[in-house]
């Protein structure tokens, strides 16, 4: 995919991202750069694993930023030991602490969801609040637009696909013409 440049993403994840995007929109007709601020870990695509800005999508002189936002309060219990509490995490300020602290026990989205649904063989999680993927944009004039755009999917690549699917409409709403070759925007 010649029009897509990815920074901070493994080759395998780049292939996954391209497949995810092109299944929905076909080809990418203009140059787009996606930079990942934090490595995306294998089989950990949920917003619960991350915190803060994860990706910047640069197109038309704009920067679409994808963030993992929210506060996660969670207790991890061990079913095999009379529901003994193993871990309490209070992940505030979009730090991603929950994802870091839970990794010794759960390593994949599937295991995480199973624990939340109390279907994991060994662990279960009691969770208050959560994270979500949200997108904001900087226009070519450097103005920040907090769109409060909560992305529908909890999978990072599906969330980025959603940004691609709707970016032209968002740019139109913000008065940025498609194909704008404005100056480089830095956030």
C-alpha positions as CSV (number, residue, x, y, z in Angstrom):
1,X,0.0,0.0,0.0
2,X,2.0,2.9,-1.4
3,X,-0.1,5.7,0.1
4,X,0.2,4.5,3.7
5,X,3.2,5.1,5.8
6,X,3.3,3.5,9.3
7,X,5.7,4.4,12.0
8,X,6.1,2.5,15.3
9,X,4.2,-0.6,14.1
10,X,5.5,-4.1,13.4
11,X,5.3,-5.5,9.9
12,X,2.7,-8.1,11.0
13,X,0.5,-5.4,12.6
14,X,0.9,-3.1,9.6
15,X,-0.5,-5.9,7.4
16,X,-3.4,-6.4,9.9
17,X,-4.1,-2.6,9.8
18,X,-4.0,-2.4,6.0
19,X,-6.4,-5.3,5.7
20,X,-8.8,-3.8,8.3
21,X,-8.9,-0.4,6.5
22,X,-9.1,-1.7,2.9
23,X,-11.8,-4.2,3.6
24,X,-14.1,-1.2,4.4
25,X,-12.9,1.6,2.1
26,X,-10.9,-0.2,-0.6
27,X,-7.7,1.7,-1.5
28,X,-6.3,4.7,0.1
29,X,-6.2,7.4,-2.7
30,X,-3.9,10.0,-1.0
31,X,-0.8,9.8,1.1
32,X,-1.5,9.1,4.8
33,X,0.9,8.7,7.6
34,X,0.0,6.8,10.8
35,X,2.4,7.1,13.7
36,X,1.9,4.9,16.8
37,X,3.1,6.6,20.0
38,X,3.1,3.3,21.9
39,X,3.8,-0.2,20.6
40,X,0.7,-2.2,19.9
41,X,1.2,-5.6,21.6
42,X,0.2,-8.9,20.0
43,X,-3.3,-9.9,20.8
44,X,-3.8,-6.8,23.0
45,X,-6.0,-4.5,20.9
46,X,-8.6,-3.3,23.4
47,X,-8.4,0.2,24.8
48,X,-8.1,-1.3,28.3
49,X,-4.5,-2.2,27.7
50,X,-3.5,1.4,26.8
51,X,-3.7,5.0,28.0
52,X,-3.4,8.4,26.4
53,X,-2.5,9.1,22.8
54,X,-1.8,5.9,20.8
55,X,-1.9,7.0,17.2
56,X,-1.6,10.1,15.0
57,X,-3.1,9.9,11.5
58,X,-1.7,12.7,9.2
59,X,-3.7,13.5,6.1
60,X,-4.7,16.7,4.3
61,X,-2.5,18.7,6.6
62,X,-4.5,17.6,9.6
63,X,-3.7,15.3,12.4
64,X,-6.4,12.9,13.7
65,X,-5.3,11.7,17.2
66,X,-6.6,8.4,18.6
67,X,-6.5,8.2,22.4
68,X,-7.4,5.5,24.9
69,X,-9.4,7.5,27.5
70,X,-11.2,6.8,30.7
71,X,-10.5,5.6,34.3
72,X,-10.4,2.0,35.1
73,X,-10.9,0.7,38.6
74,X,-10.6,-3.1,38.7
75,X,-10.1,-6.0,41.1
76,X,-8.7,-9.3,39.9
77,X,-9.7,-12.4,41.8
78,X,-8.4,-16.0,41.8
79,X,-11.2,-18.5,41.5
80,X,-8.8,-21.4,42.4
81,X,-8.1,-19.8,45.8
82,X,-11.5,-19.0,47.2
83,X,-11.8,-15.8,45.2
84,X,-8.8,-14.3,46.8
85,X,-8.1,-10.7,45.6
86,X,-4.8,-10.7,43.7
87,X,-4.8,-7.2,42.3
88,X,-6.5,-3.8,42.7
89,X,-5.8,-1.2,40.0
90,X,-6.9,2.4,40.0
91,X,-5.9,3.6,36.5
92,X,-6.6,7.3,36.3
93,X,-5.5,10.1,34.0
94,X,-5.3,7.8,31.0
95,X,-2.0,6.3,32.2
96,X,-2.5,2.7,30.9
97,X,-1.6,1.3,34.3
98,X,-4.4,-1.3,34.2
99,X,-2.9,-2.9,31.1
100,X,0.6,-3.0,32.6
101,X,-0.5,-4.3,36.0
102,X,-2.8,-7.0,34.6
103,X,-0.3,-8.5,32.2
104,X,1.3,-11.0,34.6
105,X,-2.2,-12.7,34.9
106,X,-3.9,-12.0,31.5
107,X,-2.1,-11.6,28.2
108,X,-4.8,-11.4,25.5
109,X,-8.0,-9.6,24.7
110,X,-9.8,-13.0,24.8
111,X,-8.5,-13.8,28.3
112,X,-9.3,-10.3,29.5
113,X,-12.9,-10.5,28.2
114,X,-13.3,-13.9,29.7
115,X,-12.2,-12.7,33.1
116,X,-14.5,-9.7,32.9
117,X,-17.4,-12.0,31.9
118,X,-16.4,-14.4,34.7
119,X,-15.8,-17.2,32.2
120,X,-12.0,-17.4,32.5
121,X,-10.9,-20.7,34.0
122,X,-8.9,-19.2,36.8
123,X,-9.5,-15.4,37.1
124,X,-12.4,-13.0,37.3
125,X,-12.4,-9.2,37.2
126,X,-14.8,-6.8,38.9
127,X,-14.5,-3.5,37.0
128,X,-15.9,-0.1,37.6
129,X,-15.6,2.4,34.7
130,X,-13.6,1.6,31.7
131,X,-11.6,2.9,28.7
132,X,-12.6,3.7,25.1
133,X,-11.0,4.9,21.9
134,X,-11.7,8.6,21.1
135,X,-10.6,10.8,18.2
136,X,-9.8,14.5,18.1
137,X,-8.2,16.5,15.3
138,X,-5.8,19.3,14.6
139,X,-6.6,21.3,11.5
140,X,-3.8,22.7,9.2
141,X,-4.0,26.1,11.0
142,X,-3.0,24.2,14.3
143,X,-6.4,24.6,15.9
144,X,-7.4,21.7,18.2
145,X,-10.9,20.3,17.8
146,X,-12.1,18.1,20.7
147,X,-14.7,16.3,18.7
148,X,-15.5,14.0,21.7
149,X,-15.8,11.3,18.9
150,X,-16.0,8.0,20.7
151,X,-15.1,5.3,18.3
152,X,-17.5,2.4,18.0
153,X,-15.0,-0.5,18.2
154,X,-12.8,-1.4,21.1
155,X,-10.2,-2.9,18.7
156,X,-7.5,-0.2,17.9
157,X,-7.3,-1.1,14.1
158,X,-11.1,-1.1,13.7
159,X,-11.2,2.3,15.5
160,X,-8.6,3.6,13.0
161,X,-10.7,2.2,10.2
162,X,-13.6,4.1,11.5
163,X,-11.6,7.3,11.4
164,X,-10.7,6.6,7.8
165,X,-14.3,5.9,6.9
166,X,-15.5,9.3,8.4
167,X,-12.5,11.6,8.0
168,X,-13.7,13.3,4.9
169,X,-17.1,14.2,6.5
170,X,-15.3,15.4,9.6
171,X,-13.0,17.6,7.6
172,X,-15.9,19.0,5.6
173,X,-17.7,19.8,8.9
174,X,-14.5,21.6,10.1
175,X,-14.3,23.5,6.8
176,X,-11.1,21.8,5.6
177,X,-11.3,21.0,1.9
178,X,-10.3,17.4,0.8
179,X,-7.0,17.3,-0.9
180,X,-5.7,20.3,1.2
181,X,-1.9,20.3,1.0
182,X,-1.6,22.6,4.0
183,X,1.5,22.9,6.1
184,X,2.7,20.1,8.4
185,X,0.8,20.1,11.6
186,X,2.5,19.1,14.9
187,X,0.6,18.3,18.0
